[in-house]
Amino acid sequence: MPEHVATTDPDGVDFGWVMQVTFVLTIVVGAPLVALLSTQVTLPSWPARASFAIRVGAPVWVLTGLCVYLYARWRDQDDE
């Protein structure tokens, strides 16, 4: 069995984990939310659709990231 190329033992919050979980949760929760919200708005062109997805998706991504970070920070405090 080959040795692992790299291992980490982060002090504090593991930001790699936070980024990965944020990515997955934003796709799993955020994409359906943006799609659902888009049914309530008239989007006549592709630029309008893209603009809507960015305007709604960006806050969803930021809120998801903050929640995941705060959860990771809370869990890290419990481990001490």
The first five atom37 places (N, CA, C, CB, O) and aatype in JSON, in Angstrom:
{
  "aatype": [12, 14, 6, 8, 19, 0, 16, 16, 3, 14, 3, 7, 19, 3, 13, 7, 17, 19, 12, 5, 19, 16, 13, 19, 10, 16, 9, 19, 19, 7, 0, 14, 10, 19, 0, 10, 10, 15, 16, 5, 19, 16, 10, 14, 15, 17, 14, 0, 1, 0, 15, 13, 0, 9, 1, 19, 7, 0, 14, 19, 17, 19, 10, 16, 7, 10, 4, 19, 18, 10, 18, 0, 1, 17, 1, 3, 5, 3, 3, 6],
  "atom_mask": [
    [1, 1, 1, 1, 1],
    [1, 1, 1, 1, 1],
    [1, 1, 1, 1, 1],
    [1, 1, 1, 1, 1],
    [1, 1, 1, 1, 1],
    [1, 1, 1, 1, 1],
    [1, 1, 1, 1, 1],
    [1, 1, 1, 1, 1],
    [1, 1, 1, 1, 1],
    [1, 1, 1, 1, 1],
    [1, 1, 1, 1, 1],
    [1, 1, 1, 0, 1],
    [1, 1, 1, 1, 1],
    [1, 1, 1, 1, 1],
    [1, 1, 1, 1, 1],
    [1, 1, 1, 0, 1],
    [1, 1, 1, 1, 1],
    [1, 1, 1, 1, 1],
    [1, 1, 1, 1, 1],
    [1, 1, 1, 1, 1],
    [1, 1, 1, 1, 1],
    [1, 1, 1, 1, 1],
    [1, 1, 1, 1, 1],
    [1, 1, 1, 1, 1],
    [1, 1, 1, 1, 1],
    [1, 1, 1, 1, 1],
    [1, 1, 1, 1, 1],
    [1, 1, 1, 1, 1],
    [1, 1, 1, 1, 1],
    [1, 1, 1, 0, 1],
    [1, 1, 1, 1, 1],
    [1, 1, 1, 1, 1],
    [1, 1, 1, 1, 1],
    [1, 1, 1, 1, 1],
    [1, 1, 1, 1, 1],
    [1, 1, 1, 1, 1],
    [1, 1, 1, 1, 1],
    [1, 1, 1, 1, 1],
    [1, 1, 1, 1, 1],
    [1, 1, 1, 1, 1],
    [1, 1, 1, 1, 1],
    [1, 1, 1, 1, 1],
    [1, 1, 1, 1, 1],
    [1, 1, 1, 1, 1],
    [1, 1, 1, 1, 1],
    [1, 1, 1, 1, 1],
    [1, 1, 1, 1, 1],
    [1, 1, 1, 1, 1],
    [1, 1, 1, 1, 1],
    [1, 1, 1, 1, 1],
    [1, 1, 1, 1, 1],
    [1, 1, 1, 1, 1],
    [1, 1, 1, 1, 1],
    [1, 1, 1, 1, 1],
    [1, 1, 1, 1, 1],
    [1, 1, 1, 1, 1],
    [1, 1, 1, 0, 1],
    [1, 1, 1, 1, 1],
    [1, 1, 1, 1, 1],
    [1, 1, 1, 1, 1],
    [1, 1, 1, 1, 1],
    [1, 1, 1, 1, 1],
    [1, 1, 1, 1, 1],
    [1, 1, 1, 1, 1],
    [1, 1, 1, 0, 1],
    [1, 1, 1, 1, 1],
    [1, 1, 1, 1, 1],
    [1, 1, 1, 1, 1],
    [1, 1, 1, 1, 1],
    [1, 1, 1, 1, 1],
    [1, 1, 1, 1, 1],
    [1, 1, 1, 1, 1],
    [1, 1, 1, 1, 1],
    [1, 1, 1, 1, 1],
    [1, 1, 1, 1, 1],
    [1, 1, 1, 1, 1],
    [1, 1, 1, 1, 1],
    [1, 1, 1, 1, 1],
    [1, 1, 1, 1, 1],
    [1, 1, 1, 1, 1]
  ],
  "atom_positions": [
    [[0.85, -1.17, 0.0], [0.0, 0.0, 0.0], [0.89, 1.23, 0.0], [-0.96, 0.0, 1.21], [1.72, 1.38, 0.9]],
    [[0.74, 2.12, -0.98], [1.57, 3.33, -1.02], [1.17, 4.3, 0.1], [1.44, 4.02, -2.38], [0.04, 4.31, 0.57]],
    [[2.15, 5.09, 0.49], [1.89, 6.08, 1.53], [1.05, 7.22, 0.97], [3.21, 6.62, 2.11], [1.07, 7.5, -0.23]],
    [[0.31, 7.88, 1.84], [-0.45, 9.05, 1.43], [0.51, 10.14, 0.99], [-1.37, 9.54, 2.58], [1.56, 10.33, 1.6]],
    [[0.14, 10.86, -0.05], [0.98, 11.93, -0.55], [1.03, 13.09, 0.44], [0.49, 12.42, -1.91], [2.08, 13.66, 0.69]],
    [[-0.13, 13.42, 1.0], [-0.18, 14.54, 1.94], [-1.26, 14.27, 2.97], [-0.45, 15.88, 1.21], [-2.32, 13.72, 2.66]],
    [[-0.97, 14.64, 4.18], [-1.97, 14.58, 5.24], [-1.96, 15.92, 5.95], [-1.69, 13.4, 6.24], [-0.96, 16.63, 5.95]],
    [[-3.09, 16.25, 6.53], [-3.16, 17.5, 7.27], [-3.74, 17.23, 8.65], [-4.01, 18.54, 6.52], [-4.52, 16.31, 8.85]],
    [[-3.33, 18.04, 9.56], [-3.89, 18.02, 10.91], [-4.11, 19.47, 11.3], [-2.93, 17.28, 11.94], [-3.32, 20.06, 12.04]],
    [[-5.21, 20.07, 10.79], [-5.39, 21.51, 10.98], [-5.7, 21.87, 12.42], [-6.51, 22.02, 10.08], [-6.4, 21.15, 13.13]],
    [[-5.14, 22.99, 12.83], [-5.51, 23.57, 14.12], [-6.69, 24.49, 13.85], [-4.3, 24.34, 14.79], [-6.6, 25.39, 13.01]],
    [[-7.76, 24.28, 14.54], [-8.94, 25.11, 14.31], [-9.81, 24.53, 13.21], [0.0, 0.0, 0.0], [-9.91, 23.31, 13.06]],
    [[-10.44, 25.4, 12.47], [-11.39, 25.0, 11.43], [-10.65, 24.47, 10.22], [-12.3, 26.18, 11.04], [-9.68, 25.08, 9.76]],
    [[-11.1, 23.34, 9.7], [-10.55, 22.76, 8.48], [-11.25, 23.41, 7.29], [-10.72, 21.19, 8.46], [-12.36, 23.03, 6.93]],
    [[-10.58, 24.39, 6.68], [-11.21, 25.17, 5.62], [-11.42, 24.35, 4.35], [-10.38, 26.38, 5.3], [-12.31, 24.65, 3.57]],
    [[-10.61, 23.32, 4.14], [-10.84, 22.42, 3.0], [-12.18, 21.73, 3.13], [0.0, 0.0, 0.0], [-12.93, 21.62, 2.16]],
    [[-12.48, 21.26, 4.33], [-13.77, 20.61, 4.59], [-14.9, 21.6, 4.41], [-13.81, 20.0, 6.0], [-15.94, 21.27, 3.83]],
    [[-14.72, 22.83, 4.9], [-15.76, 23.86, 4.79], [-16.04, 24.14, 3.31], [-15.32, 25.16, 5.52], [-17.2, 24.24, 2.92]],
    [[-15.01, 24.26, 2.49], [-15.21, 24.55, 1.07], [-15.91, 23.39, 0.36], [-13.88, 24.84, 0.39], [-16.8, 23.62, -0.46]],
    [[-15.52, 22.15, 0.67], [-16.14, 20.99, 0.03], [-17.61, 20.87, 0.41], [-15.39, 19.71, 0.4], [-18.45, 20.64, -0.45]],
    [[-17.92, 21.01, 1.68], [-19.31, 20.88, 2.14], [-20.15, 22.03, 1.61], [-19.36, 20.84, 3.69], [-21.31, 21.84, 1.24]],
    [[-19.58, 23.24, 1.56], [-20.3, 24.38, 0.99], [-20.64, 24.12, -0.47], [-19.47, 25.68, 1.13], [-21.76, 24.39, -0.9]],
    [[-19.69, 23.6, -1.22], [-19.92, 23.29, -2.64], [-21.06, 22.3, -2.81], [-18.64, 22.74, -3.28], [-21.97, 22.52, -3.6]],
    [[-21.01, 21.21, -2.06], [-22.03, 20.17, -2.18], [-23.4, 20.67, -1.74], [-21.63, 18.94, -1.37], [-24.39, 20.46, -2.44]],
    [[-23.46, 21.33, -0.6], [-24.75, 21.81, -0.1], [-25.35, 22.89, -1.0], [-24.6, 22.35, 1.31], [-26.57, 22.96, -1.16]],
    [[-24.5, 23.72, -1.59], [-25.02, 24.74, -2.49], [-25.65, 24.1, -3.71], [-23.91, 25.72, -2.91], [-26.68, 24.58, -4.2]],
    [[-25.05, 23.03, -4.22], [-25.65, 22.33, -5.37], [-26.91, 21.6, -4.95], [-24.64, 21.34, -5.97], [-27.93, 21.68, -5.64]],
    [[-26.86, 20.88, -3.84], [-28.0, 20.05, -3.42], [-29.18, 20.9, -2.96], [-27.58, 19.1, -2.3], [-30.32, 20.58, -3.28]],
    [[-28.92, 21.98, -2.23], [-30.0, 22.8, -1.68], [-30.21, 24.07, -2.51], [-29.69, 23.18, -0.22], [-31.34, 24.44, -2.8]],
    [[-29.14, 24.72, -2.9], [-29.24, 26.01, -3.57], [-29.79, 25.94, -4.98], [0.0, 0.0, 0.0], [-30.62, 26.77, -5.36]],
    [[-29.36, 24.96, -5.77], [-29.84, 24.87, -7.15], [-31.35, 24.65, -7.22], [-29.11, 23.74, -7.88], [-32.01, 25.34, -7.99]],
    [[-31.91, 23.72, -6.46], [-33.37, 23.6, -6.49], [-34.08, 24.86, -5.97], [-33.81, 22.4, -5.66], [-35.15, 25.21, -6.46]],
    [[-33.49, 25.53, -5.0], [-34.09, 26.77, -4.47], [-34.13, 27.85, -5.55], [-33.3, 27.27, -3.24], [-35.15, 28.52, -5.73]],
    [[-33.03, 28.02, -6.28], [-32.98, 29.01, -7.36], [-33.98, 28.63, -8.46], [-31.55, 29.12, -7.95], [-34.67, 29.49, -8.99]],
    [[-34.05, 27.34, -8.79], [-35.0, 26.89, -9.81], [-36.44, 27.16, -9.37], [-34.81, 25.39, -10.11], [-37.27, 27.61, -10.16]],
    [[-36.74, 26.88, -8.11], [-38.08, 27.12, -7.59], [-38.42, 28.61, -7.61], [-38.21, 26.56, -6.17], [-39.52, 29.0, -8.0]],
    [[-37.49, 29.43, -7.18], [-37.73, 30.88, -7.17], [-37.86, 31.44, -8.59], [-36.61, 31.6, -6.44], [-38.56, 32.43, -8.8]],
    [[-37.21, 30.82, -9.56], [-37.28, 31.31, -10.94], [-38.66, 31.11, -11.56], [-36.22, 30.62, -11.8], [-38.99, 31.75, -12.56]],
    [[-39.46, 30.22, -10.98], [-40.8, 30.01, -11.52], [-41.72, 31.19, -11.19], [-41.4, 28.72, -10.97], [-42.79, 31.32, -11.8]],
    [[-41.33, 32.04, -10.27], [-42.15, 33.17, -9.86], [-41.79, 34.47, -10.59], [-42.03, 33.38, -8.37], [-42.39, 35.51, -10.35]],
    [[-40.8, 34.4, -11.5], [-40.29, 35.59, -12.17], [-40.33, 35.36, -13.68], [-38.84, 35.93, -11.69], [-40.06, 34.26, -14.15]],
    [[-40.66, 36.4, -14.43], [-40.61, 36.32, -15.88], [-39.17, 36.52, -16.33], [-41.55, 37.37, -16.54], [-38.56, 37.56, -16.07]],
    [[-38.63, 35.52, -17.01], [-37.26, 35.57, -17.5], [-37.27, 35.35, -19.01], [-36.36, 34.51, -16.77], [-37.18, 34.21, -19.47]],
    [[-37.39, 36.42, -19.79], [-37.61, 36.29, -21.23], [-36.37, 35.91, -22.05], [-38.14, 37.55, -21.74], [-36.52, 35.41, -23.17]],
    [[-35.18, 36.13, -21.54], [-33.97, 35.87, -22.33], [-32.93, 35.14, -21.48], [-33.38, 37.19, -22.89], [-33.03, 35.07, -20.26]],
    [[-31.92, 34.61, -22.18], [-30.84, 33.92, -21.46], [-30.05, 34.86, -20.56], [-29.91, 33.25, -22.46], [-29.71, 34.48, -19.45]],
    [[-29.75, 36.08, -21.0], [-29.07, 37.0, -20.07], [-29.89, 37.3, -18.81], [-28.76, 38.31, -20.79], [-29.34, 37.43, -17.72]],
    [[-31.2, 37.4, -18.97], [-32.06, 37.62, -17.8], [-32.02, 36.42, -16.87], [-33.51, 37.91, -18.24], [-32.0, 36.58, -15.65]],
    [[-32.0, 35.22, -17.44], [-31.93, 34.0, -16.62], [-30.6, 33.91, -15.89], [-32.14, 32.76, -17.5], [-30.55, 33.57, -14.7]],
    [[-29.52, 34.2, -16.61], [-28.19, 34.15, -15.98], [-28.07, 35.19, -14.87], [-27.08, 34.38, -17.03], [-27.54, 34.9, -13.8]],
    [[-28.56, 36.4, -15.13], [-28.52, 37.45, -14.12], [-29.32, 37.06, -12.89], [-29.05, 38.76, -14.71], [-28.88, 37.29, -11.76]],
    [[-30.49, 36.47, -13.1], [-31.31, 36.03, -11.97], [-30.58, 34.95, -11.16], [-32.66, 35.49, -12.47], [-30.55, 35.0, -9.93]],
    [[-29.99, 33.99, -11.85], [-29.28, 32.91, -11.16], [-28.13, 33.45, -10.33], [-28.76, 31.88, -12.18], [-27.87, 32.96, -9.23]],
    [[-27.44, 34.46, -10.85], [-26.32, 35.05, -10.09], [-26.84, 35.86, -8.91], [-25.46, 35.94, -11.01], [-26.31, 35.75, -7.81]],
    [[-27.88, 36.68, -9.14], [-28.42, 37.52, -8.07], [-28.99, 36.69, -6.92], [-29.5, 38.44, -8.62], [-28.86, 37.08, -5.75]],
    [[-29.6, 35.55, -7.22], [-30.18, 34.72, -6.17], [-29.17, 33.69, -5.67], [-31.45, 34.02, -6.69], [-29.12, 33.41, -4.47]],
    [[-28.38, 33.14, -6.57], [-27.43, 32.09, -6.2], [-26.28, 32.57, -5.33], [0.0, 0.0, 0.0], [-25.82, 31.83, -4.45]],
    [[-25.81, 33.79, -5.56], [-24.68, 34.29, -4.77], [-25.02, 34.42, -3.29], [-24.25, 35.65, -5.31], [-24.23, 33.96, -2.46]],
    [[-26.15, 35.01, -2.91], [-26.48, 35.05, -1.49], [-26.7, 33.65, -0.89], [-27.72, 35.89, -1.28], [-26.36, 33.41, 0.27]],
    [[-27.27, 32.75, -1.68], [-27.46, 31.37, -1.2], [-26.1, 30.75, -0.9], [-28.23, 30.51, -2.24], [-25.92, 30.1, 0.12]],
    [[-25.13, 30.96, -1.8], [-23.79, 30.4, -1.62], [-23.11, 31.01, -0.39], [-22.93, 30.64, -2.88], [-22.5, 30.29, 0.4]],
    [[-23.22, 32.34, -0.23], [-22.58, 33.01, 0.91], [-23.2, 32.53, 2.23], [-22.71, 34.54, 0.79], [-22.48, 32.22, 3.18]],
    [[-24.53, 32.47, 2.29], [-25.19, 32.01, 3.51], [-24.84, 30.56, 3.83], [-26.71, 32.17, 3.39], [-24.64, 30.2, 4.99]],
    [[-24.78, 29.73, 2.8], [-24.4, 28.33, 3.01], [-22.98, 28.25, 3.55], [-24.52, 27.52, 1.7], [-22.72, 27.51, 4.5]],
    [[-22.08, 29.0, 2.96], [-20.69, 29.0, 3.42], [-20.55, 29.47, 4.85], [0.0, 0.0, 0.0], [-19.81, 28.87, 5.64]],
    [[-21.26, 30.54, 5.2], [-21.2, 31.03, 6.58], [-21.76, 30.01, 7.57], [-21.97, 32.35, 6.7], [-21.19, 29.8, 8.64]],
    [[-22.87, 29.39, 7.21], [-23.46, 28.38, 8.1], [-22.53, 27.18, 8.28], [-24.82, 27.91, 7.56], [-22.38, 26.67, 9.4]],
    [[-21.92, 26.73, 7.2], [-21.0, 25.59, 7.3], [-19.79, 25.97, 8.14], [-20.55, 25.13, 5.89], [-19.34, 25.18, 8.97]],
    [[-19.25, 27.18, 7.93], [-18.11, 27.64, 8.72], [-18.45, 27.71, 10.2], [-17.63, 29.0, 8.23], [-17.69, 27.24, 11.04]],
    [[-19.6, 28.32, 10.52], [-20.0, 28.42, 11.92], [-20.22, 27.05, 12.54], [-21.27, 29.27, 12.05], [-19.89, 26.84, 13.71]],
    [[-20.78, 26.12, 11.78], [-20.95, 24.75, 12.28], [-19.59, 24.12, 12.55], [-21.75, 23.89, 11.27], [-19.39, 23.49, 13.6]],
    [[-18.65, 24.28, 11.62], [-17.31, 23.7, 11.8], [-16.61, 24.32, 13.0], [-16.46, 23.89, 10.53], [-15.93, 23.63, 13.76]],
    [[-16.78, 25.62, 13.18], [-16.16, 26.3, 14.32], [-16.78, 25.82, 15.64], [-16.33, 27.83, 14.19], [-16.07, 25.61, 16.63]],
    [[-18.1, 25.65, 15.65], [-18.8, 25.14, 16.83], [-18.35, 23.73, 17.16], [-20.31, 25.18, 16.6], [-18.12, 23.41, 18.32]],
    [[-18.22, 22.87, 16.14], [-17.78, 21.5, 16.35], [-16.33, 21.45, 16.84], [-17.92, 20.69, 15.07], [-15.98, 20.6, 17.65]],
    [[-15.5, 22.38, 16.34], [-14.1, 22.43, 16.77], [-13.99, 22.83, 18.22], [-13.31, 23.4, 15.9], [-13.1, 22.34, 18.92]],
    [[-14.86, 23.71, 18.7], [-14.84, 24.11, 20.11], [-15.28, 22.96, 21.0], [-15.74, 25.32, 20.33], [-14.81, 22.84, 22.13]],
    [[-16.18, 22.11, 20.51], [-16.63, 20.96, 21.3], [-15.53, 19.93, 21.47], [-17.83, 20.31, 20.64], [-15.51, 19.19, 22.45]],
    [[-14.6, 19.86, 20.49], [-13.52, 18.87, 20.54], [-12.42, 19.25, 21.52], [-12.92, 18.7, 19.16], [-11.61, 18.41, 21.9]],
    [[-12.39, 20.51, 21.93], [-11.31, 20.95, 22.83], [-11.57, 20.57, 24.25], [-11.11, 22.43, 22.75], [-10.76, 20.86, 25.13]]
  ]
}
